[in-house]
Amino acid sequence: MRVHTAGYEDVVRLADHTAELAQLGQCNDDDRIDRAFAAVCKRIWGYTLDDFDDESLSAKDHAFLDRLTSKQACKFATQNGYDLVDPGTGHMVPDWWGFAWMILAEKRGLLTPEARAAAWQRYEARLRGDPKVVGVIRARA
C-alpha cells in the first residue's frame, strides 16, 4: 500500500505487510521467519533475496549495507519510496536490514526476470561445481 508521508512522495509502508513476520520474531524457527520474510518480499516486489546474489552488488554497495544503521536505513528507504517504521509501535519493522537489501536491489535494477535468471544460473553453476552435488532440481517461479 502506498501512503503519503509529509514532505515525501507516496511511499510503501512495509509495516502494512509485516504483521506475520512481527509475530514470528520470537519463535526461534528460522525457516518460518525466512518464509514469512520472503512472502513479504514477494508481495511488495515480486522477488526475494534468493533472486539475486552477492555478486550482483558492487563492493561499494556491500560496504554501504555492512555499515548501515537503522537511522540510515530509514532515510535510504524513504528516499527510495519505502517506510521502514511501524507507525503503530514507532519501531523499525522486523528484518529491516533485509528489506534494505531489497530496496537497494530494486534501485540497482536487479529485480527483473533477466537478472533473476542470471543469478540463479550462477548459483546452479556453483552447486554443480561441488563434487558432493549430483544434480540440481529447481522449481520455476
ZIKA-V872172 format. One line per field, one symbol per residue. burial: 1 if it has 9 or more other C-alpha atoms within 8 Angstrom, else 0. A space follows every 50 residues. Layout:
burial->???
//
This chain:
burial->00000000011111100100110110000000100111011100001110 11100010000100100101001101110011111100000110011011 11101100011000111011001100110000100000000
//
